[in-house]
Amino acid sequence: MDLAQWIRPGDGVVFGQACAEPQTLVEALVAQRAAVPGATLFMGVNWSGIVKPQHADHLRLTAYCGSGHNRALADAGVLDIHPHPYSQLAALIRSRRIRADVVLVQVSPPNSQGEYSLGLAAEYLVPALESCRVVIGEVNDQVPWTYSEKRLRKEDFSLLVESSRPPVALPYGPPGDLEKAIARNAAPFVSEGATLETGLGALPDAVLGMLGDRRRLAIHSGSLGDGAVELMQRGIVATAECGVLMGTRRLFEHARENPAVRLRSTEFTHNPRVLAGIERFVAINSAVEVDLTGQVNAEVAKGSYLGAVGGALDFIRAANQSDGGVSLMLLPAARIVEKLQGPVATPRSEAGIVVTERGAADLRGCTLRERTARMSAIT
């Protein structure tokens, strides 16, 4: 395929992240990059490692995060970071502050009505698909047809390429003893009938594994992981609305043609007006480090950009305002520090409950002196 027929020098190119990355198309793009000098790639979580530092010779590389192989790009000084909360991404794309001239998207084979599903991610792809000049699709027969908010027909694509390859899977395995200990301390704060948000990483997913005795749960989240599968199969979680599936084949097959799993745009999942209507909303997130007053660094560790502003603050604020809601911030005790080594992603004014393997510190309504004492007790 000659992508230069569709991508112009200087274009902004957006493609699906993590498990939703169209690997064949991205491989072709970096191989042909000399033909599209100055094109800007906007990437999300990069688990495939297809885009490498040397590709910055002709391409401008940007991302909202340093997750996965993006950390190597950032360490090499070739990755520009967008430090925006997730709730702003759609507006930034629609206003062309983040350009989406061309969208590379991995889709499922069409259903009997000729509709291609977005498969494993909708999130910021939806506004990008509605704003772009060109849509190039990779029809991967190993991608499940899912109930994605936007579906495409053959005439929506400028080019369609067929492939058959496993979607990129989650790089971390099941939770270890440390993660399970933290999750056990977090689980009591999840009440019956709660609606859950789970951030990236093994810790939020581990909490789901501790909720087998709950009832009437729902999920409203930016991402959905493998931890939700058993809860949904047992009827503990009735519905899951999320932006992207980040897991393994087990999760993908669970979502296949399953109306209980719906992939939505960030304009829904992170919309403060939508979130404001959710009662008993529990935001479950993790961090690089938290200081003794409840400030959260979710971006930088030892000088490397490896995290993101992401959607955590959007959900934390919603949980703090929700009737019966709560924000849980999970991390190992060793990551509680006196002074952050990176920027503040979540201010201490939004602090909820911090959970480590040694217990939980409820910072709500506490003075700075009281916070220091409570945080010190779980380090």
Beta strands, then each sheet from edge to edge (+ up, - down):
strand 1: 12-15
strand 2: 40-43
strand 3: 60-63
strand 4: 79-81
strand 5: 102-107
strand 6: 116-117
strand 7: 134-140
strand 8: 147-148
strand 9: 151-152
strand 10: 159-163
strand 11: 195-198
strand 12: 217-224
strand 13: 237-245
strand 14: 261-263
strand 15: 281-286
strand 16: 289-291
strand 17: 296-297
strand 18: 300-301
strand 19: 304-305
strand 20: 326-330
strand 21: 336-337
strand 22: 353-356
strand 23: 359-362
sheet 1: 4+ 3+ 2+ 1+ 5+ 7+ 10+
sheet 2: 6+ 9-
sheet 3: 8+ 14+ 13+ 12+ 11+ 15+ 20+ 22+ 23-
sheet 4: 17+ 16- 21-
sheet 5: 18+ 19-
end
